[in-house]
């Protein structure tokens, strides 16, 4: 056998043997994601599954001293939930898109990080006459699919299209 035929034969045998090793080496881990459970006193919980990539926004309609809503924007970063809380200083009625929401005046309350099982109390809202907001992070809730938000313990599901916002029961607005 000449040299070229020997190399071809070796490659034909070696490539199938190496393929499983290569596929194991490049196998990606499934992205980790969590669900935010946003709670205000005397209100149904607002359940917001965080996407594996991108951000998810929940707007809680409130009436406090000079504010119309509380905006919670969450995302996953390296297996850790990150979120920002802002008060909304303009009327949130009639908001149907993320672009409209971005144009409203807001005031940053804070930026936070959390892991599964953590509950983060947001007490800075008391100056606006609101009770303390709590955000709890748990495993993904089966009854509330990714891309949706859910309101209440027997949830109302709200699944807006990308770039859109929609009302979600008594909880507020869900924006993708």
GUZA-908768 format. One record per residue: residue in three letters; x, y, z of N, C-alpha, C, O, CB in turn; residue number from 1; chain. Coordinates in steps of 0.05 Angstrom, whole numbers, plus 32768, in hexadecimal, padded with zeros to 4 digits. Glycine has a CB too. Layout:
PT   residuo    n.x    n.y    n.z   ca.x   ca.y   ca.z    c.x    c.y    c.z    o.x    o.y    o.z   cb.x   cb.y   cb.z   num   cadena
PT       ALA      X      Y      Z      X      Y      Z      X      Y      Z      X      Y      Z      X      Y      Z   NUM        A
...
***
This chain:
PT   residuo    n.x    n.y    n.z   ca.x   ca.y   ca.z    c.x    c.y    c.z    o.x    o.y    o.z   cb.x   cb.y   cb.z   num   cadena
PT       UNK   8011   7FE8   8000   8000   8000   8000   8012   8019   8000   8026   801A   800E   7FED   8000   8018     1        A
PT       UNK   8009   802C   7FF0   801A   8044   7FF0   8013   8055   8008   7FFF   8050   8016   8015   8054   7FD6     2        A
PT       UNK   8023   806A   800D   8021   807B   8025   8005   8089   8026   7FFA   808B   803C   8037   808F   8024     3        A
PT       UNK   7FFB   8093   8010   7FE2   80A1   800F   7FCA   808F   8017   7FB8   8098   8025   7FDD   80AD   7FF3     4        A
PT       UNK   7FCA   8077   800D   7FB5   8064   8014   7FB6   805D   8032   7FA1   805B   803F   7FB7   804B   8003     5        A
PT       UNK   7FCE   805A   803D   7FD1   8054   805A   7FC6   806B   806B   7FB8   8066   807E   7FEF   804F   8061     6        A
PT       UNK   7FCC   8084   8063   7FC2   809B   8072   7FA4   809D   8071   7F97   80A2   8085   7FCE   80B5   8067     7        A
PT       UNK   7F99   8097   8059   7F7C   8098   8056   7F6E   8083   8068   7F5A   8088   8074   7F74   8094   8039     8        A
PT       UNK   7F7A   806B   8068   7F6F   8055   8078   7F70   805C   8096   7F5D   8057   80A5   7F7E   803B   8073     9        A
PT       UNK   7F86   8068   809F   7F89   8070   80BB   7F74   8085   80C2   7F68   8084   80D8   7FA5   807B   80C1    10        A
PT       UNK   7F70   8099   80B1   7F5C   80AE   80B6   7F40   80A2   80B6   7F30   80AB   80C7   7F5E   80C3   80A0    11        A
PT       UNK   7F3A   8090   80A5   7F1F   8084   80A4   7F19   8075   80BE   7F02   8074   80C7   7F1C   8071   808D    12        A
PT       UNK   7F2D   8069   80CA   7F29   805B   80E4   7F2A   806F   80FB   7F1A   806C   810E   7F3F   8045   80E7    13        A
PT       UNK   7F3C   8082   80FB   7F41   8094   8112   7F2B   80A9   8115   7F23   80AF   812C   7F5B   80A2   810F    14        A
PT       UNK   7F20   80B4   80FF   7F0C   80C9   8102   7EF3   80C0   8111   7EEB   80CE   8123   7F05   80D3   80E6    15        A
PT       UNK   7EE7   80A9   8109   7ECF   80A1   8119   7ED5   809C   8136   7EC4   80A0   8148   7EC3   8088   810D    16        A
PT       UNK   7EED   8093   813D   7EF5   808E   8158   7EF8   80A8   8168   7EF2   80A9   8180   7F0E   807E   815A    17        A
PT       UNK   7F02   80BD   815A   7F06   80D7   8168   7EED   80E8   816A   7EEC   80F9   817B   7F1C   80E6   8159    18        A
PT       UNK   7EDA   80E3   8159   7EC1   80F4   8159   7EB3   80F4   8174   7EAC   810A   817D   7EAE   80EA   8144    19        A
PT       UNK   7EAF   80DE   8181   7EA2   80E0   819B   7EB2   80F0   81AF   7EA6   80FF   81BF   7E9D   80C4   81A7    20        A
PT       UNK   7ECC   80EE   81AF   7EDD   80FE   81C1   7ED9   811B   81BB   7ED7   812B   81CD   7EFA   80F5   81BF    21        A
PT       UNK   7ED9   8122   81A1   7ED6   813E   8199   7EBA   8149   81A2   7EB8   815F   81AB   7ED9   8141   817B    22        A
PT       UNK   7EA5   8139   819E   7E8A   8142   81A5   7E88   8146   81C4   7E79   8157   81CD   7E75   812F   819B    23        A
PT       UNK   7E95   8135   81D3   7E95   8138   81F1   7EA4   8152   81F8   7E9B   8160   820A   7EA1   811F   81FF    24        A
PT       UNK   7EBA   8157   81EC   7ECA   816E   81F3   7EBC   8188   81EC   7EC0   819C   81FA   7EE5   816D   81E4    25        A
PT       UNK   7EAC   8189   81D7   7E9F   81A2   81CF   7E82   81A4   81D9   7E75   81B7   81D2   7EA0   81A5   81B1    26        A
PT       UNK   7E79   8190   81E7   7E5D   8190   81F0   7E59   81A8   8203   7E68   81AD   8216   7E56   8176   81FF    27        A
PT       UNK   7E44   81B8   81FD   7E3D   81CF   820D   7E2C   81C8   8225   7E1B   81B6   8223   7E2F   81E5   81FC    28        A
PT       UNK   7E30   81D5   823B   7E1F   81D1   8252   7E04   81E0   824C   7E04   81F5   823F   7E2B   81DC   826D    29        A
PT       UNK   7DEE   81D4   8256   7DD4   81E1   8253   7DD5   81FB   8263   7DDD   81FA   827A   7DBD   81CE   825C    30        A
PT       UNK   7DCB   8211   8257   7DCC   822A   8266   7DBB   8229   8280   7DA5   821D   827F   7DC2   8241   8255    31        A
PT       UNK   7DC5   8234   8295   7DB7   8234   82AE   7DA5   824D   82AF   7DAE   8263   82A7   7DCB   8234   82C6    32        A
PT       UNK   7D8D   8249   82B8   7D7B   8260   82BA   7D6A   825D   82D3   7D67   8246   82DE   7D69   8262   82A1    33        A
PT       UNK   7D5F   8272   82DD   7D4F   8273   82F5   7D35   8282   82F0   7D32   828F   82DB   7D5E   827F   830D    34        A
PT       UNK   7D23   8282   8303   7D0B   8291   8302   7D0B   82A6   8319   7D11   829F   832F   7CF2   827F   8304    35        A
PT       UNK   7D04   82BF   8312   7D00   82D4   8326   7CE3   82D3   8330   7CD1   82D1   8320   7D07   82F0   831A    36        A
PT       UNK   7CE0   82D3   8349   7CC6   82D5   8356   7CC5   82F0   8364   7CD1   82F3   8379   7CC0   82BC   8369    37        A
PT       UNK   7CB7   8303   8358   7CB7   831E   8362   7C9E   8322   8374   7C88   831D   836B   7CB7   8333   834B    38        A
PT       UNK   7CA2   832B   838D   7C8C   832E   83A0   7C8C   8349   83AC   7CA0   8354   83B5   7C8F   8318   83B6    39        A
PT       UNK   7C74   8355   83AD   7C6E   836D   83BC   7C58   8365   83D0   7C48   8353   83CA   7C64   8385   83A9    40        A
PT       UNK   7C58   8371   83E7   7C44   836A   83FC   7C28   836C   83F0   7C22   837E   83E1   7C47   837C   8415    41        A
PT       UNK   7C16   8359   83F8   7BFA   8359   83F0   7BF6   8357   83D2   7BE1   835F   83C8   7BED   8372   83FA    42        A
PT       UNK   7C09   834B   83C4   7C06   8347   83A7   7C0C   832A   839F   7C1B   831C   83AD   7C18   835B   8397    43        A
PT       UNK   7C01   8322   8389   7C08   8308   837D   7C25   8309   8375   7C2F   831E   836D   7BF5   8301   8365    44        A
PT       UNK   7C33   82F2   8376   7C4F   82F2   836D   7C50   82F5   834E   7C3F   82EA   8340   7C5D   82D8   8376    45        A
PT       UNK   7C64   8303   8345   7C69   8306   8328   7C81   82F4   8322   7C97   82F8   832B   7C70   8325   8320    46        A
PT       UNK   7C7C   82DF   8312   7C8F   82CB   830C   7C9B   82D0   82F0   7C8D   82D1   82DC   7C83   82AE   830E    47        A
PT       UNK   7CB6   82D2   82EF   7CC3   82DA   82D7   7CDB   82C7   82D1   7CF0   82CA   82DE   7CCD   82F7   82D8    48        A
PT       UNK   7CD8   82B4   82BF   7CEE   82A3   82B8   7D04   82B3   82A9   7CFD   82C1   8296   7CE5   828A   82A7    49        A
PT       UNK   7D1C   82B1   82B2   7D32   82C0   82A4   7D3B   82B0   828C   7D3E   8297   828E   7D4A   82C5   82B7    50        A
PT       UNK   7D3F   82BD   8276   7D49   82AF   825E   7D66   82A7   8261   7D75   82B3   8270   7D45   82C0   8244    51        A
PT       UNK   7D6F   8292   8252   7D8B   828A   8253   7D9D   829F   8248   7DB4   82A2   8250   7D8F   826F   8243    52        A
PT       UNK   7D92   82AF   8235   7DA1   82C6   822A   7D8D   82DD   8226   7D75   82D8   8221   7DB0   82BF   820F    53        A
PT       UNK   7D96   82F5   8229   7D84   830C   8226   7D79   8313   8242   7D80   8308   8256   7D6D   8306   8213    54        A
PT       UNK   7D67   8327   8241   7D5B   8332   825A   7D3D   832F   825A   7D31   832D   8245   7D63   834F   825E    55        A
PT       UNK   7D32   832F   8272   7D15   832E   8275   7D0D   8344   8288   7D1A   8348   829C   7D0C   8312   8280    56        A
PT       UNK   7CF7   8352   8281   7CEE   8369   8291   7CD2   8365   829C   7CC0   835C   828D   7CEF   8383   8280    57        A
PT       UNK   7CCF   836B   82B5   7CB4   836B   82C2   7CB0   8387   82CD   7CC1   8393   82D9   7CB3   8355   82D9    58        A
PT       UNK   7C97   8391   82C9   7C90   83AB   82D3   7C78   83A7   82E6   7C63   839E   82DE   7C88   83BF   82BC    59        A
PT       UNK   7C7C   83AE   82FF   7C67   83AD   8313   7C5A   83C8   8315   7C67   83DC   831B   7C72   83A3   832F    60        A
PT       UNK   7C40   83C9   830F   7C32   83E3   8311   7C2D   83E9   832E   7C22   83D8   833D   7C17   83E2   8301    61        A
PT       UNK   7C35   8401   8336   7C31   8409   8352   7C29   8426   8353   7C2A   8434   833F   7C4C   8405   8363    62        A
PT       UNK   7C1F   842E   836A   7C1A   844B   836E   7C28   8453   8388   7C1F   844C   839E   7BFB   8452   836F    63        A
PT       UNK   7C3E   8461   8385   7C4D   846A   839C   7C52   8487   8399   7C46   8494   8387   7C67   845A   839F    64        A
PT       UNK   7C63   8492   83A9   7C69   84AF   83A8   7C78   84B5   838E   7C91   84B2   838D   7C79   84B8   83C1    65        A
PT       UNK   7C6A   84BE   837A   7C77   84C6   8361   7C80   84B0   834E   7C8E   84B5   833B   7C8E   84D7   8367    66        A
PT       UNK   7C78   8497   8354   7C80   8481   8342   7C67   8472   8338   7C52   8471   8346   7C93   846D   8350    67        A
PT       UNK   7C69   8466   8320   7C53   8458   8314   7C59   843A   8311   7C47   842A   830C   7C4D   8463   82F8    68        A
PT       UNK   7C72   8432   8315   7C79   8416   8312   7C95   8410   831D   7CA5   8422   8322   7C77   840E   82F5    69        A
PT       UNK   7C9A   83F6   831F   7CB5   83ED   8326   7CBD   83DA   8310   7CAE   83C7   8309   7CB5   83DE   8343    70        A
PT       UNK   7CD4   83DF   8304   7CDE   83CF   82EE   7CF4   83BD   82F8   7D07   83C6   8305   7CE8   83E0   82D7    71        A
PT       UNK   7CF1   83A2   82F3   7D06   838F   82FA   7D0F   8382   82E1   7D00   8375   82D3   7CFA   8379   830F    72        A
PT       UNK   7D29   8385   82DA   7D35   8379   82C2   7D48   8364   82CB   7D5B   8369   82DA   7D43   838F   82B1    73        A
PT       UNK   7D44   834B   82C2   7D55   8335   82CB   7D62   8327   82B3   7D58   8327   829D   7D45   8321   82DB    74        A
PT       UNK   7D79   831A   82B9   7D88   830B   82A5   7D9B   82F7   82B3   7DA0   82FA   82CB   7D97   831D   8292    75        A
PT       UNK   7DA4   82E4   82A4   7DB7   82D0   82AF   7DD3   82D7   82A4   7DD6   82DE   828D   7DAF   82B3   82A7    76        A
PT       UNK   7DE7   82D4   82B6   7E03   82D9   82AE   7E14   82C5   82BD   7E17   82C7   82D5   7E0B   82F7   82B4    77        A
PT       UNK   7E20   82B3   82AE   7E32   829E   82B9   7E25   828F   82D0   7E31   8289   82E5   7E4C   82AB   82C3    78        A
PT       UNK   7E0B   8288   82CC   7DFC   8278   82E0   7DF2   8288   82F8   7DE7   827D   830B   7E0E   8263   82EA    79        A
PT       UNK   7DF6   82A2   82F8   7DED   82B4   830E   7DD7   82C6   8303   7DDA   82D1   82ED   7E05   82C4   831A    80        A
PT       UNK   7DC2   82C9   8312   7DAC   82DB   830B   7DB5   82F8   8312   7DBE   82FD   8328   7D91   82D4   8319    81        A
PT       UNK   7DB2   830A   82FF   7DB7   8326   8303   7D9D   8335   82FE   7D8D   832D   82ED   7DCE   8331   82F0    82        A
PT       UNK   7D98   834A   830D   7D80   835A   8308   7D84   8377   8312   7D93   837D   8324   7D68   834D   8315    83        A
PT       UNK   7D75   8388   8305   7D74   83A5   830C   7D58   83AC   8312   7D44   83A3   8306   7D80   83B7   82F4    84        A
PT       UNK   7D55   83BE   8326   7D3B   83C8   832E   7D3B   83E6   832B   7D4D   83F4   8334   7D34   83BF   834C    85        A
PT       UNK   7D26   83F0   831E   7D23   840D   831A   7D06   8415   8320   7CF4   8404   831D   7D2A   8416   82FD    86        A
PT       UNK   7D02   842D   8329   7CE7   8438   832B   7CE0   8446   8311   7CF2   8452   8304   7CE3   844B   8343    87        A
PT       UNK   7CC7   8445   8308   7CBE   8452   82F0   7CAF   846C   82F8   7C9C   846B   8307   7CAC   843F   82DE    88        A
PT       UNK   7CB8   8482   82ED   7CAD   849C   82F5   7C98   84A6   82E2   7C8C   84BB   82E7   7CC4   84B0   82F6    89        A
PT       UNK   7C92   8498   82CC   7C7D   849F   82B9   7C67   848A   82BA   7C6C   8473   82C3   7C88   84A2   829C    90        A
PT       UNK   7C4F   8492   82B0   7C39   847F   82B0   7C3F   8467   829E   7C48   846A   8287   7C20   848E   82A6    91        A
PT       UNK   7C3A   844F   82A8   7C40   8436   8299   7C27   842C   828B   7C29   8418   827C   7C4A   8421   82AC    92        A
PT       UNK   7C10   8439   828E   7BF8   842F   8280   7BFC   8431   8261   7C07   8444   8257   7BDF   8441   8288    93        A
PT       UNK   7BF4   841C   8254   7BF5   841C   8236   7C10   8414   822A   7C13   8416   8212   7BEE   8437   822D    94        A
PT       UNK   7C23   840C   823B   7C3D   8404   8230   7C3A   83E9   8223   7C30   83D6   822F   7C53   8403   8247    95        A
PT       UNK   7C41   83E7   8209   7C3E   83CE   81FA   7C58   83C4   81EE   7C59   83AF   81E2   7C29   83D1   81E5    96        A
PT       UNK   7C6E   83D4   81F1   7C87   83CB   81E5   7C9F   83D2   81F7   7C9D   83E3   8208   7C8B   83D9   81C9    97        A
PT       UNK   7CB5   83C4   81F3   7CCD   83C9   8202   7CD8   83E5   81FC   7CE3   83F3   820D   7CE3   83B4   81FC    98        A
PT       UNK   7CD4   83EE   81E3   7CDD   8409   81DB   7CCE   841F   81EB   7CDB   8432   81F5   7CD9   840E   81BD    99        A
PT       UNK   7CB4   841C   81EE   7CA5   842F   81FE   7CAE   842E   821B   7CB0   8444   8228   7C87   8428   81FC   100        A
PT       UNK   7CB3   8417   8225   7CBC   8414   8241   7CD6   8422   8245   7CDB   842F   825A   7CBD   83F7   8249   101        A
PT       UNK   7CE9   841F   8232   7D04   842B   8234   7D02   844A   8235   7D14   8456   8241   7D15   8422   821D   102        A
PT       UNK   7CEE   8456   8229   7CEC   8473   8228   7CE1   847F   8242   7CE3   8498   8245   7CD9   847A   8211   103        A
PT       UNK   7CD6   846F   8253   7CCC   847A   826C   7CE2   8482   827F   7CF8   8476   827F   7CB9   8465   827A   104        A
PT       UNK   7CDD   8497   828F   7CF1   84A0   82A2   7CF2   848C   82B9   7CDD   8483   82C3   7CEA   84BD   82AD   105        A
PT       UNK   7D0A   8485   82C1   7D0E   8471   82D7   7D24   847C   82EA   7D33   848E   82E4   7D16   8456   82CC   106        A
PT       UNK   7D24   8470   8302   7D38   8476   8315   7D43   845B   8320   7D34   844B   832B   7D2D   8488   832D   107        A
PT       UNK   7D5D   8456   831C   7D69   843D   8325   7D67   843A   8343   7D6E   844C   8352   7D86   843B   831B   108        A
PT       UNK   7D5E   8422   834C   7D5E   841B   8368   7D77   840C   836F   7D83   8411   8384   7D44   840B   836F   109        A
PT       UNK   7D7F   83F9   835E   7D97   83E9   8363   7D9A   83D2   834F   7D88   83CA   8341   7D96   83DF   837F   110        A
PT       UNK   7DB3   83C7   8350   7DBA   83B0   8340   7DC1   8399   8353   7DCE   839E   8368   7DD1   83B5   832C   111        A
PT       UNK   7DB9   8381   834D   7DBC   836B   8360   7DC4   8351   8351   7DC1   834E   8339   7DA2   8366   836F   112        A
PT       UNK   7DCF   833E   8361   7DD6   8323   8357   7DCA   830F   836A   7DC8   8314   8382   7DF5   8320   8354   113        A
PT       UNK   7DC3   82F7   8360   7DB8   82E3   8371   7DBC   82C7   8365   7DC2   82C4   834D   7D9A   82E8   8376   114        A
PT       UNK   7DBA   82B3   8376   7DBC   8297   836E   7DA2   8289   8375   7D91   8294   8383   7DD4   8289   837B   115        A
PT       UNK   7D9F   8271   836C   7D87   8261   8372   7D83   8260   8391   7D95   825A   83A0   7D8A   8244   8367   116        A
PT       UNK   7D6A   8265   8399   7D63   8264   83B5   7D65   827F   83C4   7D5B   8282   83DA   7D73   8250   83C3   117        A
PT       UNK   7D73   8293   83B7   7D76   82AD   83C3   7D5C   82BD   83C2   7D4E   82BC   83AE   7D8D   82BC   83B6   118        A
PT       UNK   7D57   82CD   83D7   7D42   82E1   83D7   7D50   82FB   83DD   7D5E   82FF   83F1   7D2C   82DB   83ED   119        A
PT       UNK   7D4B   830E   83CB   7D58   8329   83CD   7D43   833D   83D4   7D31   8343   83C4   7D67   8330   83B2   120        A
PT       UNK   7D44   8349   83EC   7D31   835E   83F4   7D3A   8379   83E8   7D51   8380   83EA   7D2E   8360   8413   121        A
PT       UNK   7D27   8387   83DD   7D2D   83A2   83D1   7D1F   83B6   83E3   7D07   83BC   83DF   7D24   83A4   83B3   122        A
PT       UNK   7D2C   83C0   83F7   7D20   83D2   840A   7D22   83F0   8403   7D15   8400   8410   7D2C   83CE   8426   123        A
PT       UNK   7D31   83F6   83EE   7D35   8412   83E7   7D1B   841F   83DC   7D1A   8437   83D8   7D4A   8414   83D1   124        A
PT       UNK   7D06   8410   83D8   7CED   841B   83CD   7CDB   8427   83E3   7CC8   8434   83DC   7CDD   8405   83C0   125        A
PT       UNK   7CE2   8424   83FC   7CD2   842F   8412   7CD1   844E   8410   7CBD   845A   8419   7CDD   8427   842D   126        A
PT       UNK   7CE6   845A   8405   7CE5   8478   8403   7CCF   8481   83EF   7CC7   8498   83F0   7D01   8482   83FA   127        A
PT       UNK   7CC6   846F   83DD   7CB1   8475   83CB   7C96   846C   83D5   7C82   846D   83C6   7CB6   8468   83B0   128        A
PT       UNK   7C94   8464   83EE   7C7B   845C   83FA   7C73   8440   83F3   7C5C   8438   83F7   7C65   846E   83F1   129        A
PT       UNK   7C85   842F   83EA   7C7F   8414   83E3   7C8A   8401   83F8   7C9E   8406   8405   7C8B   840C   83C8   130        A
PT       UNK   7C7C   83EB   83FC   7C86   83D6   840D   7C9E   83C9   8400   7CA2   83CC   83E8   7C70   83C1   8415   131        A
PT       UNK   7CAC   83BA   840F   7CC4   83AD   8405   7CBE   8399   83EF   7CAB   8389   83F0   7CD3   839F   841B   132        A
PT       UNK   7CCE   839A   83DA   7CCC   8387   83C4   7CE0   8371   83C9   7CF6   8376   83D3   7CD3   8396   83A8   133        A
PT       UNK   7CD8   8358   83C3   7CEB   8341   83C6   7CEC   8333   83AC   7CD8   832F   839E   7CE1   832E   83DD   134        A
PT       UNK   7D04   832A   83A5   7D08   831B   838C   7D16   8300   8395   7D2C   8301   839F   7D1A   832A   8377   135        A
PT       UNK   7D08   82EA   8390   7D12   82D0   8397   7D19   82C1   837D   7D0B   82C3   8369   7CFD   82C0   83A7   136        A
PT       UNK   7D2F   82B2   837E   7D38   82A3   8366   7D35   8285   836B   7D3F   827B   8380   7D56   82AA   8360   137        A
PT       UNK   7D28   8278   8359   7D22   825B   835C   7D26   824E   8340   7D2A   825B   832C   7D05   8256   8366   138        A
PT       UNK   7D25   8233   8341   7D26   8224   8328   7D10   822E   8315   7CFD   823A   831D   7D24   8206   832C   139        A
PT       UNK   7D14   8228   82FC   7CFF   822F   82E8   7CE5   8222   82EF   7CE4   820A   82F6   7D08   8226   82CB   140        A
PT       UNK   7CD0   8232   82EF   7CB5   8228   82F5   7CA8   821D   82DC   7CA6   822B   82C8   7CA3   823F   8302   141        A
PT       UNK   7CA0   8203   82DD   7C95   81F6   82C5   7C7C   8204   82BB   7C79   8207   82A3   7C8E   81D8   82CC   142        A
PT       UNK   7C6B   820D   82CD   7C52   821A   82C5   7C56   8236   82B8   7C43   8241   82AD   7C40   821D   82DC   143        A
PT       UNK   7C6E   8240   82B9   7C74   825B   82AD   7C8A   8258   8299   7CA2   8259   82A1   7C7B   8270   82C4   144        A
PT       UNK   7C84   8254   8280   7C98   824E   826C   7CAB   8266   8267   7CA4   827D   826C   7C8B   8246   8252   145        A
PT       UNK   7CC2   8260   825C   7CD5   8275   8254   7CC8   8286   823F   7CB9   827C   822E   7CF0   8268   8249   146        A
PT       UNK   7CCE   82A0   8240   7CC1   82B3   822E   7CA7   82BE   8238   7C9B   82D0   822C   7CBC   82A5   8213   147        A
PT       UNK   7C9F   82B4   824F   7C86   82BD   825C   7C8B   82C9   8277   7CA1   82C6   8282   7C71   82A6   825D   148        A
PT       UNK   7C77   82D5   8283   7C76   82DC   829F   7C5C   82D1   82A9   7C4A   82CC   829A   7C78   82FC   82A4   149        A
PT       UNK   7C5A   82CC   82C4   7C42   82C1   82CF   7C3B   82D0   82E8   7C4C   82D9   82F8   7C46   82A3   82D6   150        A
PT       UNK   7C21   82D4   82EC   7C17   82E4   8303   7C07   82D2   8314   7BF3   82C6   830B   7C07   82FC   82FA   151        A
PT       UNK   7C0E   82D0   832E   7BFE   82C1   8341   7C07   82A5   8346   7C18   829A   8338   7BE2   82C1   8339   152        A
PT       UNK   7BFB   8298   835B   7C03   827D   8362   7BF6   8269   834F   7C01   8254   8349   7BFA   8277   837E   153        A
PT       UNK   7BDE   826F   8344   7BD2   8260   832E   7BD6   8273   8317   7BC4   8284   8311   7BB3   8257   8333   154        A
PT       UNK   7BEC   8271   8309   7BF5   8287   82F9   7BE5   828E   82E0   7BDB   827C   82D2   7C11   8282   82F0   155        A
PT       UNK   7BE2   82A8   82DC   7BDA   82B3   82C2   7BF3   82B5   82B2   7C06   82C2   82BA   7BCB   82CF   82C5   156        A
PT       UNK   7BF4   82A8   829A   7C0C   82A8   8289   7C0A   82BF   8276   7BF5   82C3   8269   7C10   828E   827B   157        A
PT       UNK   7C20   82CE   8273   7C22   82E4   8260   7C3B   82E1   8250   7C51   82E0   825B   7C22   8300   8270   158        A
PT       UNK   7C38   82DE   8236   7C4F   82D7   8225   7C51   82EB   820E   7C48   82E5   81F7   7C4C   82BA   821A   159        A
PT       UNK   7C5D   8302   8212   7C5F   8316   81FD   7C73   830E   81E8   7C86   8300   81ED   7C67   8331   8209   160        A
PT       UNK   7C6F   8318   81D0   7C83   8314   81BA   7C9C   8324   81C0   7C9C   8336   81D1   7C77   831D   819F   161        A
PT       UNK   7CB2   831D   81B3   7CCB   832C   81B7   7CC7   8349   81B1   7CBB   8351   819C   7CE2   831F   81A4   162        A
PT       UNK   7CD1   835A   81C3   7CCF   8377   81BF   7CB5   8383   81C9   7CB0   839B   81C7   7CD3   837E   81A3   163        A
PT       UNK   7CA3   8372   81D4   7C89   837B   81DC   7C85   8378   81FA   7C93   8368   8207   7C73   836B   81CD   164        A
PT       UNK   7C71   8387   8205   7C69   8385   8221   7C4B   837F   8221   7C3C   8387   820F   7C70   839F   8231   165        A
PT       UNK   7C43   8370   8236   7C26   836B   8239   7C1F   836A   8256   7C30   8362   8267   7C1E   8352   822A   166        A
PT       UNK   7C07   8371   825D   7BFD   836F   8278   7BFC   8352   8281   7BF7   8340   8271   7BE2   837C   827B   167        A
PT       UNK   7C01   834E   829B   7C01   8333   82A6   7BF1   8333   82C0   7BFD   8335   82D6   7C1E   8329   82AA   168        A
PT       UNK   7BD7   8330   82BE   7BC6   8330   82D5   7BC9   8349   82E6   7BCD   835F   82DB   7BCC   8317   82E6   169        A
PT       UNK   7BC8   8346   8300   7BCB   835C   8312   7BE8   8362   8318   7BEE   8376   8326   7BBD   8357   832C   170        A
PT       UNK   7BFB   8352   830E   7C17   8354   8314   7C24   836C   8307   7C34   837B   8313   7C26   833B   830D   171        A
PT       UNK   7C1E   8371   82ED   7C2C   8386   82DF   7C2F   837F   82C1   7C1E   8372   82B6   7C47   838C   82EB   172        A
PT       UNK   7C45   8387   82B6   7C4B   8382   829A   7C63   8370   8297   7C76   8371   82A7   7C4F   839D   828B   173        A
PT       UNK   7C62   835F   8283   7C78   834D   827C   7C83   8356   8261   7C74   835A   824E   7C6F   832F   827B   174        A
PT       UNK   7C9E   8359   825F   7CAA   8363   8246   7CC0   8351   823E   7CD1   8349   824E   7CB4   8380   8249   175        A
PT       UNK   7CC0   8349   8224   7CD6   8338   8219   7CE8   8349   8207   7CFB   833F   81FC   7CCA   8321   8208   176        A
***
